[in-house]
Amino acid sequence: MKSAILKFRSENKQQIPFEHNYYLGIAIQKKYNQLMYSEKIEMHSGLQNNYTISSIITKDAEIRDDGIYTKNFFIVLRSLEDEFINRLKVSFSSYPEIRIGNSVFSIVEIKDTKRVDFSSDIYFKSLSPILIRYSKKLDNFVTQKNEIEPNLKAWMINAYYKNTGRKPETNFSIDIDKVKVKSVIVSKNRIKLRAPLIYGRFRSADPEMLEMFYYKGMGSKTGLGLGCWEAYQ
């Protein structure tokens, strides 16, 4: 399990789309695939579902009608498998540029971050929107604050069992403090969905379960710039 901060610098000063999660996710996938192709290695099954990417984080963004303009930004990238981030580092050293929409950025730095202790109750905040399916209506997604806790909890229990074959303790709770709904894109046909940024607290949750979702991400489409979150006490 590994987490890293990736810092980028603008090369052509073009706008970044508001729904940049999809383009960022595709850019990271292409960067990984560049190395895999050059080494004639196939990405093994499931790896693309085992990492999560934050939205772009920047202090100098200028918001215009056609998108976001920024000279520099960074993202948080986490993976259940060290191999994924280690190989991305190698790929960026050979191919330093990524494209997000019409905007081109070069990598400046990749820095590993410290592990998190999940042994006690944890506050959390979304670093990218979390796409949560209703537990009983799989073709719809949750956006209302009062519906997030039961559906996110159900998703966590089911996903943990699917990935480990074990059922976590189910008496944990999720306090939802604040929600901000954002527009996201999850496919090349550019259909827009709504997904929430969530701020809250996990109480009495299984530490191993929280650690897994910290590095894997929460919800659907985590490899497309969704489901990333930060933990703090």
BELBELZI-V489607 format. One record per helix or strand. SS is the DSSP state (H for helix, E for strand). FROM is the first residue (numbers start at 0). LEN is the number of residues. If there is no record, write none. Layout:
BEGIN
((SS	FROM	LEN) (SS	FROM	LEN))
END
This chain:
BEGIN
((E	1	9) (E	15	1) (H	20	18) (H	46	3) (E	50	3) (E	56	1) (E	61	3) (E	66	3) (E	71	8) (H	81	13) (E	96	4) (E	102	10) (E	121	5) (E	129	2) (E	132	1) (E	140	1) (H	144	20) (E	172	13) (E	191	12) (H	206	10) (E	219	1) (H	221	3) (E	226	1) (E	228	4))
END
